Amino acid sequence: MRIFVGFVSLVLAGVMAGGTVQPSAAGASDAAVTVQRSGSQPSAKGSPEWFTGSVRVDPLLKEMPPSLMSGGLVTFEPGARTAWHTHPLGQTLIVTAEAGRLQQWDGQVQEIRPGEVVRIPPGVKHWHGASATAGMSHVDIAEALDGKVVD
């Protein structure tokens, strides 16, 4: 677990600083580090298929084969949340601003706060979002299976 959390912290430090690494074969002489500048990718409104209320998604990590990992900064306005959903390979959330809510199917609603890391196992039905009175932001990280990160 420590290694995973350390890895996520390292990845997020690079992402928050705007860095990405171009994939290449091990030892290839054309391998280079690239920098993805903050704000260089457009924000998107959360799709009504997956969200209720006002939600903004700022892409941070795009799939770069061979990795199938992607992620973004998701900002929920008060009262906004995801629909019930699952992830074929699970999902990791890192709360970055304000307090939010999370619920697993047939479970209690839990509060999640800045700095907390939430690990959602593959196939576990859940929702997450803001409280009724305050917004919430989190970084989400997930891997694709057969081209899908969410079901």
N, C-alpha and C positions, 0 to 999 in steps of 0.2 A: 504494500500500500504506500509506504514512504517513497519508493521509487516512482510509482505512478503519480503521486501528488507532486513530487519534485519535477518530473517530466512535464506535467501540465503547467506548473509554475514557469518552467523554462520556456515552454512554447508560448504561453501567454505573455511573458515578458518580451519576447521577440515580436509577437503580434501587436501588442499594445504600442511598441516602439515603431511599428510599421514594417517589420522585417519579414521576409519569406525566403525560403531556400528553393532554388530550382532543382528538380530531380534530375539525376543523371546516373549512369552506370558507375559503380564503385571504382574509384581511381581514374575516371575519365579526365582528361586534361581540359575539357571545355566546361567543367563544373564551375559555377559561379554563384555567389550570393547576390540576391537582388533585394531591393527595398521597395515595398509597396507603401506609398505615401498615404498618410492619414487623409481620409476624405476622397481618395482617388476612385473609390467604387461607390456608385450611387446607393442611397438608402432606398428601401422599398416599404410600402405599406403591407402590413400583415394580411395574408389572404383570408377572406371570410370563410374559406373551406377549413382553415385550421385555427382561426382566432375569432374571438368576440371582443368588441370594443376597439379602441384605438391602439394599434401596435405598430412600431417601426422596427425594421430589421436592417441592420448594417452589416453587410458581409465582411468577414475578417479572413477566414480561411477557405479557399476553394480547393476542391480535390486536385491533387497533383500526383498522377500515377507515378509510382506504383501505390502510393498511399490513397486510401478512399475516405480519409478524414476531411470533414468540413466543419465550419462553425461561423458564428456571428454574434454580434451584440444585439440583444433583443430588448426593446424598451416598451414597457406596458404602461399606459396611462391608468389612472385610478379606475377600478372596476373591470379592466381588460384582462383576458386570460386566454389560454389555449382551449381548444376543444379536447374532449377525451381522445387520447391517441396512444400509440405504442411506437417503439423503435426496434427494427429487426436486430440490431447489434448493440442496443442500449444507447444511453445518452448521459453526458456529464454536463451539469450546470454549475457555474460559478457566479454567485450573486455579487453584483458590483455596486448597486445603489438601492437604497431604501429597503423596506421589508416586503416580502411577497408571501404567496400561499402556494401550497403544493398538496395534492391529494392523490393517493393510489386508490384504484377501484376497491370498494368495500373497506376503505381505511378512513382514518381521521384526517381532517385538514391540518396541515402542519405549517408553521410560520418558518420562513427562510430569510436569513439576514445577510448583509454584506460580508464578504469574506468566507462564507460557508460554501462548501462543495457538496453537491447533490449527485449521487450516482444512481441512475435508473437502469436496472437490468433489462436485457433484451426481452421484448414481449410483454412487459408490465404496463398495463393500461393506467394512465394517469393524466392529470392536467396541472398546469402551473401558471401563475400570473400575479397581478397586483391585488392589493386589498381594495375594499370599496372606497377607501378614503385617501390612499397614497399610491403613487406609481411604484414601479420596480424595474430594475434592469439586471440582466444576467448575460454572461457569455454562455453559449451552448456549443457543445462539441459532440459530433456523432459521426459514425462511419456508415457508408452506403453498403447495402447488400442488394445485388441485382439492380443497381442504379437507384435504390430508394433508401432514404434515411428515416422516413416516417411512414406509418400506416394508420 
